[in-house]
């Protein structure tokens, strides 16, 4: 019997409005359409398909009860009301005979607006639902009895891991269909993301060629053949170490066209890199197939001034719908470590290609989490990984290989040997003394100055602005700007004569300077800094890198700075003798051995939390900030600079009077700045965020005082 016909027997109005823009019947039909298409794509048939169809028909059944009215501001909890009605009328008894699937269907309907919560949280939700006055039931007696008599944890534990992953993904697909139908997203745009893009191979090849010509002035056919050779290996997982500027981006694109994954996840270390890569892809294929997701993704989307009704687009990005998703390791781990509503997007990892660019920058905690993810999900999800780095960490390679024994490792020594792009001189002076004595060179060469601390970078910036005035285009950039101010600065880097930066310049700057002046740092960090100079050039005869004494060891440990100081002379001699092959010396990473035991400890802790405590199913109910701190991110607070308070209050008032609009909220978000606890000097009740008073649009959070 058709389920809609069954519901008619209960005198339910299937044409009742369940959403502001559609009826219950229309919503069900739309959910069915997208769910069945994705089930077919991922081969999740049989009982899973039957389960999904029933869910589509019944998940919003509570909205058909008399008490629920879309025009009212306060409405009953329709998921709980719906389950109570189903249990009271024994509707499922004739549809589902298997006790496990009966229970899972009830659970899926209860939680279709929440993470996968345990029975204790369900009981709390029932208590909250019973406090609503205008509801269909005074008490949810049948549901409370059902929860009392059901051991959810034991039920989940009885299921094979592979089957459990399938259940999670079916529920994720169902919720995706529910969200997309409610938001009015065009289904054709969604479903085309799961098919191969027409003529993508030729578009990528042409894009690679054009990008090389723009960056180097020519396209190296031999390098491209080598890239195709590496990416054509039949191994599922590949690791590649290649020099900066060699073409790791092109390598990833080649891997994409040769393996034809369902989805591509490009994991980048910084937001700057994400924005740059988005622009790169956008020149190759239609932006309809590309999505970027990170905390400020809505800000970037709002900037593009999309004319069409685009409220649904941020949902597409957030839930990993586009063919190519460019994102951070944070977002990938939040999805694969069962955080919050993880199931809504995790199924998109099936049969995907995950590219980890500059994987050596991951924290030990992130490597531990990644090891767990690879161990837990890779068999069920059949994803392939491409790890890339210019300065690969031997310890990280070893830790990854322990989990992926058949990892195909390619250290392109021959490419490093060819390169002698850096001639280095060490100075015993502090960086400001060196710059003042040698400022004439700054008038002649495009220069990158890297200082280890924000306060130090601000000091150098002020010195140079006073000394040189407007005779040279001088710019400062670091991590302590509002998103708006940093974005403006990033857009100006290409036209800058002198860029003063912190560690933010070590990665993601795909531009080349003529000269680098840097403070001493751990040797792997120095190598990354060298990669911003003479990036696409050849052998050089004159000094283009000066290393100065740091003002302090901050933000590094004293041990790592002392090790760098001790080994620096011999390291430079090796560069003179062997070229950039010296960058592959494993001794550079000796200090990392201290972290190996920590990685194993972190991984064991993650495994206990997810497998033992949450049965590899229930969600971890922690906020994103707490999780990122656990993964080794610095503890910061999103704050509002006092100079932007008036503007943001006006935007907040607009939302309050006209209703929530994501584009308006994005305008508020772009004013936020990551602040340390001691930067905070107040609290704004209207926005609900801390205030930073010591802020300047040009300097960022002011850390240097004369």
C-alpha positions in Angstrom: 0.0 0.0 0.0 1.2 3.5 -0.8 2.1 5.3 2.5 0.3 8.4 1.5 -2.9 6.4 0.9 -2.4 4.8 4.3 -2.2 8.3 5.9 -5.4 9.4 4.2 -7.2 6.7 6.2 -6.4 8.7 9.3 -8.1 11.8 7.8 -4.8 13.7 7.6 -4.7 16.6 5.1 -1.6 15.9 2.9 -2.0 19.3 1.3 -1.5 21.1 4.5 1.4 23.6 4.5 4.4 22.0 6.1 6.9 24.7 5.0 6.3 28.3 4.1 6.7 27.6 0.4 5.2 24.1 0.0 2.7 21.5 1.2 3.5 18.3 3.1 2.8 16.2 0.0 5.2 18.3 -2.2 7.9 18.1 0.5 7.6 14.3 0.7 7.8 14.0 -3.1 10.9 16.2 -3.3 12.6 14.3 -0.5 11.9 11.1 -2.3 13.4 12.3 -5.5 16.7 13.4 -4.2 17.0 10.5 -1.7 16.4 7.8 -4.3 18.9 9.4 -6.7 21.6 9.5 -4.1 20.9 6.0 -2.9 21.2 4.8 -6.4 24.5 6.7 -6.9 26.0 5.2 -3.8 24.6 1.7 -4.2 22.7 1.7 -0.9 19.8 -0.5 -1.9 17.6 -3.2 -0.3 16.4 -2.7 3.2 18.2 0.7 3.4 16.2 1.9 0.4 12.9 0.8 2.0 13.9 2.4 5.3 14.7 5.7 3.4 11.3 5.7 1.6 9.4 5.3 4.8 11.4 8.1 6.5 10.6 10.5 3.6 6.9 9.8 4.1 6.8 10.0 7.8 9.5 12.3 9.2 7.2 15.4 9.3 4.0 13.6 10.1 3.7 15.6 13.3 3.1 18.7 11.2 -0.2 17.2 10.0 -1.6 17.0 13.5 -4.1 19.7 14.4 -2.0 21.5 16.9 0.8 22.3 14.5 0.2 25.4 12.5 2.9 27.1 10.4 1.5 30.5 10.9 2.0 30.3 14.7 5.2 31.5 16.3 5.2 28.8 19.0 4.6 25.3 17.6 4.8 21.8 19.1 8.0 19.7 18.6 6.7 18.0 15.4 9.3 15.2 15.5 8.2 14.2 19.0 4.5 14.7 18.3 4.8 12.6 15.1 6.5 9.7 16.8 3.9 9.7 19.6 1.1 9.6 16.9 2.8 6.8 15.1 3.2 4.7 18.3 -0.3 5.5 19.4 -1.9 4.4 16.1 0.6 1.5 15.5 1.1 2.8 12.0 4.5 1.2 11.6 3.4 -2.3 12.7 2.1 -3.1 9.2 5.1 -1.5 7.4 8.2 -2.7 9.4 8.4 -6.2 10.8 12.1 -6.1 11.9 12.6 -4.8 15.4 15.9 -3.2 14.6 14.7 -1.2 11.6 11.5 -0.3 13.5 13.5 1.2 16.3 15.9 3.0 13.9 13.0 4.6 12.1 11.5 5.9 15.3 15.0 7.2 16.3 15.6 8.8 12.9 12.3 10.7 13.1 13.0 11.9 16.7 16.5 13.2 15.8 15.9 14.5 12.3 16.5 18.1 13.6 19.3 17.2 16.0 22.6 15.4 16.2 22.5 11.6 17.0 21.7 12.0 20.7 21.5 9.3 23.3 18.5 8.3 25.3 19.2 10.7 28.1 19.1 13.7 25.7 16.0 12.3 24.1 14.3 12.2 27.5 15.4 15.8 28.1 13.9 16.8 24.7 10.6 15.1 25.7 10.5 17.1 28.9 11.0 20.3 27.0 8.4 19.3 24.4 5.8 18.7 27.1 6.2 22.3 28.3 4.7 23.6 25.1 1.1 24.6 25.7 -0.6 24.2 22.3 0.3 20.6 21.5 -1.7 17.5 20.5 -0.8 15.4 23.6 -0.7 16.4 27.2 1.9 13.8 27.8 4.0 11.7 25.3 3.3 8.5 27.2 3.9 6.0 24.3 7.2 7.6 23.3 8.5 7.7 27.0 7.6 4.0 27.3 9.3 3.2 24.0 12.5 4.9 25.1 12.4 3.3 28.6 12.1 -0.2 27.1 14.8 0.3 24.4 18.5 0.0 25.0 19.7 2.2 22.1 23.4 1.8 22.9 23.2 -2.0 23.0 21.2 -2.0 19.8 23.9 0.1 18.0 26.7 -2.0 19.4 25.1 -5.1 17.9 25.6 -3.8 14.3 28.6 -4.5 12.1 30.8 -1.4 11.5 30.2 -1.4 7.8 26.4 -1.7 8.2 26.5 1.1 10.8 28.4 3.4 8.4 25.7 2.7 5.8 22.9 3.6 8.3 24.7 6.8 9.2 25.0 7.8 5.5 21.4 6.9 4.7 20.3 9.2 7.6 22.7 11.9 6.2 21.2 11.6 2.7 17.7 11.8 4.1 18.5 14.9 6.2 20.2 16.5 3.2 17.1 15.9 1.1 15.0 17.4 3.9 17.2 20.6 4.0 17.4 21.0 0.3 13.6 20.7 -0.2 12.9 23.1 2.6 15.5 25.7 1.2 14.2 25.5 -2.3 17.5 24.4 -3.8 17.1 23.3 -7.5 17.5 19.6 -7.5 19.2 19.5 -10.9 22.0 21.6 -9.5 22.4 19.2 -6.6 22.3 16.0 -8.5 24.8 17.1 -11.2 27.4 17.3 -8.5 27.4 13.5 -8.3 28.1 13.0 -12.0 31.4 13.5 -13.9 31.7 16.9 -15.4 31.5 17.0 -19.2 34.9 17.5 -20.8 36.6 18.1 -17.5 39.8 16.4 -18.6 40.5 18.8 -21.4 39.4 21.8 -19.3 41.9 20.8 -16.5 44.7 20.2 -18.9 44.2 23.6 -20.5 43.9 25.2 -17.1 47.1 23.7 -15.9 48.9 24.9 -19.0 47.5 28.5 -18.6 48.3 28.6 -14.9 52.0 27.5 -15.6 52.3 30.2 -18.3 51.0 32.9 -15.9 53.2 31.9 -13.0 56.5 30.9 -14.9 56.1 32.5 -18.3 56.1 29.0 -20.0 54.6 25.5 -19.8 57.0 22.7 -19.0 55.8 19.7 -21.0 58.3 17.3 -19.2 57.1 18.3 -15.8 53.5 17.8 -16.8 54.4 14.3 -18.2 56.0 13.5 -14.8 52.9 14.7 -13.0 50.7 12.5 -15.1 53.0 9.5 -14.5 52.9 9.9 -10.7 49.1 10.4 -10.6 48.4 7.4 -12.9 49.6 4.9 -10.3 46.9 2.4 -9.4 47.6 2.7 -5.7 44.7 4.2 -3.8 46.9 6.5 -1.7 49.9 8.5 -2.9 52.3 10.8 -1.0 54.4 13.3 -3.0 57.2 15.6 -1.9 58.2 18.2 -4.5 59.9 21.6 -4.3 57.9 24.8 -3.9 56.8 26.0 -7.3 57.1 22.6 -9.0 53.4 22.2 -9.6 51.7 20.2 -6.8 48.4 21.9 -7.6 48.7 20.6 -11.2 49.6 17.2 -9.7 46.3 17.1 -7.7 44.3 18.2 -10.8 45.9 15.4 -12.8 45.0 12.8 -10.1 41.5 14.1 -10.3 41.0 13.5 -14.0 42.7 10.1 -14.0 40.7 8.6 -11.1 37.3 10.3 -11.6 36.2 10.4 -8.0 32.6 11.2 -7.1 33.7 14.2 -5.1 37.1 16.0 -4.6 38.0 17.4 -1.2 41.0 19.8 -1.4 42.3 20.4 2.2 44.4 23.5 2.5 46.2 25.0 5.5 44.9 28.6 5.3 41.9 30.6 4.3 44.1 32.6 2.0 45.0 29.4 0.1 41.4 28.4 -0.1 40.4 31.7 -1.7 43.3 31.5 -4.2 42.5 27.9 -5.1 38.8 28.7 -5.5 39.8 31.4 -8.1 42.1 28.9 -9.8 39.4 26.3 -10.2 36.9 28.9 -11.2 39.0 29.7 -14.3 38.9 26.0 -15.3 35.4 24.9 -14.7 32.0 26.5 -13.9 31.7 27.8 -10.3 28.5 25.7 -10.2 30.7 22.7 -9.4 32.9 24.4 -6.8 32.3 25.2 -3.2 34.5 26.5 -0.4 33.7 26.0 3.2 35.3 27.5 6.3 34.0 29.8 9.1 34.0 32.9 6.8 32.7 31.1 3.7 29.4 33.1 3.8 31.4 36.3 3.8 33.2 35.3 0.6 29.9 34.2 -1.0 28.2 37.5 -0.1 31.0 39.4 -1.7 30.3 37.8 -5.1 26.9 39.6 -5.3 25.1 36.7 -6.7 21.9 38.0 -8.4 19.8 34.9 -8.2 18.0 33.7 -5.1 21.0 32.2 -3.4 20.0 31.5 0.2 20.4 27.8 -0.4 24.0 28.1 -1.8 25.6 28.4 1.6 23.8 25.2 2.6 25.3 23.5 -0.5 28.8 24.6 0.7 28.2 23.7 4.3 27.0 20.2 3.6 29.8 19.4 1.1 27.4 19.2 -1.9 29.6 20.7 -4.7 31.7 18.4 -6.9 34.9 20.1 -5.6 35.0 21.2 -2.0 37.9 23.4 -0.9 38.1 23.4 2.8 40.3 23.1 5.9 41.5 20.1 7.9 39.2 21.4 10.8 36.1 20.9 8.7 37.1 17.5 7.5 37.9 16.3 11.0 34.7 17.8 12.5 32.8 15.6 10.0 34.8 12.4 10.4 35.1 12.5 14.2 31.3 12.5 14.7 31.0 16.0 15.9 27.5 17.5 16.1 25.4 16.8 13.0 28.3 15.1 11.3 26.1 12.7 9.3 24.6 15.3 7.1 27.8 15.6 5.1 29.9 12.5 5.8 28.4 10.4 3.1 29.9 12.7 0.5 33.3 11.2 1.4 32.3 7.9 -0.3 34.4 7.2 -3.4 36.1 10.6 -3.1 39.6 12.0 -3.6 41.0 13.8 -0.5 44.0 16.0 -1.2 46.0 17.1 1.8 48.2 20.0 0.7 51.2 20.9 2.9 50.3 18.0 5.3 53.4 18.7 7.3 51.7 21.7 8.8 49.1 19.6 10.7 49.5 19.5 14.4 50.4 16.2 16.1 46.8 16.1 17.4 45.5 16.4 13.9 47.7 13.7 12.7 46.4 11.5 15.5 42.8 12.3 14.5 43.6 11.6 10.8 45.1 8.2 11.7 41.9 7.3 13.5 39.8 8.5 10.6 41.8 6.5 8.1 41.6 3.4 10.3 37.9 3.8 11.0 36.4 4.9 7.6 38.7 4.2 4.7 37.4 0.6 4.0 33.7 1.5 4.1 34.1 4.8 2.3 36.7 3.7 -0.4 38.2 7.2 -0.5 41.6 7.8 -1.9 44.2 10.2 -0.4 46.9 12.4 -2.0 49.4 13.8 0.5 51.6 16.6 -0.7 54.4 18.7 0.8 57.5 20.6 -0.1 59.0 19.9 3.3 57.7 16.4 4.3 58.0 15.4 7.9 59.6 11.9 8.1 57.7 11.2 11.3 54.4 12.1 9.8 55.2 9.9 6.8 55.9 7.0 9.1 52.8 7.6 11.1 50.6 7.7 8.0 52.3 4.6 6.5 51.6 2.6 9.7 47.8 3.1 8.9 48.2 2.8 5.1 50.9 0.1 4.5 50.5 0.3 0.7 51.0 4.1 0.6 52.9 5.0 -2.6 55.6 7.4 -1.5 57.3 9.7 -4.1 60.1 11.9 -2.8 61.2 13.7 -6.0 64.9 14.0 -5.1 65.8 14.6 -8.7 63.6 17.8 -8.8 65.2 19.1 -5.6 68.7 18.4 -6.9 68.1 20.6 -9.9 67.4 23.7 -7.8 69.8 26.2 -6.3 67.4 29.1 -6.0 68.7 30.5 -2.7 72.0 31.9 -1.6 71.9 32.5 2.1 73.8 34.7 4.5 73.5 34.6 8.3 73.7 37.8 10.3 74.3 38.2 14.1 72.3 41.5 14.1 68.6 41.9 15.1 66.4 42.3 12.1 65.6 46.0 12.6 69.3 46.9 12.9 70.1 45.0 9.7 67.3 46.7 7.8 68.3 50.2 8.9 71.9 49.6 7.8 71.0 48.0 4.5 67.8 49.9 3.6 69.3 50.9 0.2 68.6 47.3 -1.1 64.9 47.7 -0.2 64.7 50.5 -2.8 66.0 48.1 -5.5 64.4 44.7 -4.8 60.9 43.4 -4.1 61.4 42.2 -0.6 59.6 39.9 1.9 60.5 40.5 5.6 59.3 37.7 8.0 59.3 38.4 11.7 58.4 35.7 14.2 55.9 37.8 16.2 53.1 40.2 15.5 54.6 42.9 17.8 58.0 42.5 16.0 56.3 42.8 12.5 54.5 46.0 13.6 57.7 47.4 14.9 59.5 46.8 11.6 56.6 48.2 9.6 56.6 51.4 11.6 60.4 51.8 11.2 60.2 51.4 7.4 57.2 53.6 7.0 59.0 56.4 8.9 62.3 55.8 7.0 60.8 55.4 3.5 57.5 57.2 3.6 55.5 56.7 0.3 58.6 56.1 -1.9 57.9 52.3 -1.7 54.6 50.4 -1.4 55.0 48.9 2.1 52.4 46.5 3.6 52.0 44.6 6.8 50.1 41.3 7.2 49.7 38.9 10.0 47.0 36.8 11.7 45.5 39.4 14.0 43.3 41.4 11.6 39.6 41.3 11.1 38.6 39.2 8.2 37.6 42.3 6.2 41.0 44.1 6.8 43.1 41.0 6.1 41.2 40.3 2.9 41.9 43.8 1.6 45.5 43.4 2.4 45.8 40.0 0.7 44.3 41.6 -2.5 47.1 44.2 -2.5 50.1 41.8 -2.0 50.7 41.3 -5.7 51.4 45.1 -6.1 53.5 45.5 -2.9 57.2 46.4 -3.0 57.9 45.4 0.6 55.8 42.9 2.5 56.3 42.6 6.2 54.7 39.4 7.6 54.7 36.7 10.3 54.4 33.0 9.8 51.3 33.6 7.7 53.7 34.1 4.7 55.2 30.6 5.1 52.4 29.0 3.1 49.7 29.9 0.6 51.5 32.9 -0.9 51.8 31.8 -4.5 53.9 34.8 -5.5 57.6 35.3 -5.7 59.9 37.9 -4.1 63.4 38.9 -5.1 64.8 39.1 -1.5 63.9 37.6 1.9 65.0 39.0 5.2 63.9 36.7 8.0 64.4 36.1 11.7 65.8 32.7 12.7 63.2 30.0 13.1 63.1 26.2 13.2 64.7 24.9 10.0 61.5 23.5 8.4 59.9 26.9 8.9 62.9 28.6 7.2 62.6 26.2 4.2 59.0 27.3 3.8 60.1 30.9 4.0 62.8 30.3 1.4 60.0 29.1 -0.9 58.6 32.6 -1.2 61.8 33.8 -2.9 62.9 33.2 -6.6 60.0 30.8 -6.6 60.0 30.1 -10.3 63.6 31.1 -11.1 66.9 29.1 -11.5 70.3 29.1 -10.0 71.3 32.4 -8.4 74.8 33.9 -7.7 74.0 36.7 -5.4 72.6 36.6 -1.8 68.8 36.6 -1.8 68.1 35.4 1.7 69.4 37.0 5.0 68.8 35.3 8.3 68.9 37.6 11.4 68.8 36.9 15.1 65.3 36.9 16.6 64.3 39.3 19.3 63.2 36.2 21.4 62.4 32.6 20.9 58.7 33.3 20.7 56.4 31.7 19.5 58.7 28.7 19.3 60.3 26.7 22.1 63.8 27.7 23.2 65.0 24.2 22.3 63.8 24.4 18.7 65.4 27.9 18.2 68.7 26.7 19.8 68.7 23.6 17.6 68.2 25.8 14.5 71.0 28.1 15.6 73.3 25.1 16.2 72.6 23.4 12.8 72.2 26.5 10.6 75.8 26.8 9.4 76.1 23.1 8.4 72.6 23.3 6.8 73.6 26.3 4.6 76.8 24.4 3.6 74.6 21.5 2.5 72.4 23.8 0.4 75.6 25.1 -1.3 76.8 21.6 -2.0 73.5 19.7 -2.7 71.1 22.4 -3.7 67.5 22.0 -2.4 68.0 18.3 -1.9 69.4 19.4 1.5 65.8 20.3 2.4 65.0 16.5 2.5 67.5 15.8 5.3 65.7 13.9 8.0 67.8 15.5 10.7 65.9 18.7 10.2 62.9 17.0 11.9 64.7 15.4 14.8 62.8 17.5 17.3 59.5 16.0 16.0 60.4 12.6 17.5 59.3 14.0 20.8 55.8 14.2 19.6 55.4 10.6 18.3 54.3 9.2 21.7 51.9 12.1 22.0 50.3 11.2 18.6 49.7 7.7 19.7 48.2 8.9 23.0 45.9 11.3 21.3 44.7 8.7 18.8 43.9 6.2 21.6 41.9 9.0 23.4 40.0 9.8 20.2 39.3 6.1 19.6 37.9 5.6 23.2 35.7 8.6 22.9 34.2 7.7 19.5 34.1 3.8 19.6 33.7 3.0 23.3 31.8 6.0 24.6 29.7 6.7 21.5 29.5 3.4 19.7 30.9 4.8 16.5 27.5 6.4 16.0 26.2 8.9 18.6 27.4 12.4 18.1 30.0 14.1 20.3 28.1 17.1 21.6 31.0 19.7 21.9 31.1 23.0 20.2 33.5 23.6 17.3 35.8 25.9 19.3 36.4 23.2 22.0 37.1 20.6 19.4 39.6 22.8 17.5 41.5 23.5 20.7 41.6 19.8 21.4 43.1 19.4 17.8 46.0 21.8 18.7 44.6 25.1 17.5 45.6 28.2 19.6 42.9 29.3 22.0 41.4 32.5 20.6 38.1 34.3 20.8 36.3 36.0 18.0 35.9 39.6 19.1 34.7 42.8 17.6 37.1 45.8 17.2 35.6 48.8 18.9 35.9 50.9 15.7 33.4 48.6 14.0 30.8 48.5 16.8 28.6 51.2 15.3 28.4 49.7 11.9 27.7 46.2 13.3 25.0 47.5 15.6 23.2 49.0 12.6 23.4 45.7 10.8 22.1 43.9 13.9 19.2 46.3 14.1 18.4 45.6 10.5 18.2 41.9 11.1 16.1 42.4 14.1 13.6 44.6 12.2 13.6 42.9 8.8 14.3 39.3 9.9 17.4 37.1 9.6 19.4 37.4 6.4 22.6 35.5 6.0 24.2 38.2 3.8 23.6 40.9 6.4 25.0 38.6 9.1 28.0 37.9 6.9 28.7 41.7 6.9 28.9 41.5 10.7 31.1 38.4 10.7 33.7 40.0 8.4 34.4 42.5 11.2 35.4 39.8 13.7 39.0 39.4 14.7 40.7 36.4 16.5 41.8 37.7 19.9 43.7 36.4 22.8 42.3 36.6 26.3 44.4 39.6 27.2 43.3 41.5 24.1 39.7 41.7 25.3 38.6 44.9 27.0 34.8 44.5 27.3 31.7 42.7 26.2 29.0 43.8 23.7 25.6 42.5 24.8 23.9 43.2 21.5 26.3 41.1 19.4 27.2 38.7 22.2 30.9 39.0 21.6 33.9 40.4 23.4 35.3 43.8 22.4 38.9 44.7 21.3 39.7 48.4 21.8 43.4 48.4 20.8 42.9 47.9 17.1 43.9 49.7 13.9 42.8 48.9 10.4 46.4 49.1 9.1 48.2 47.5 12.1 45.5 45.0 13.3 45.4 44.3 17.1 48.2 46.6 18.3 50.9 44.6 20.1 53.9 46.9 19.7 54.2 50.1 21.6 57.1 52.6 21.2 
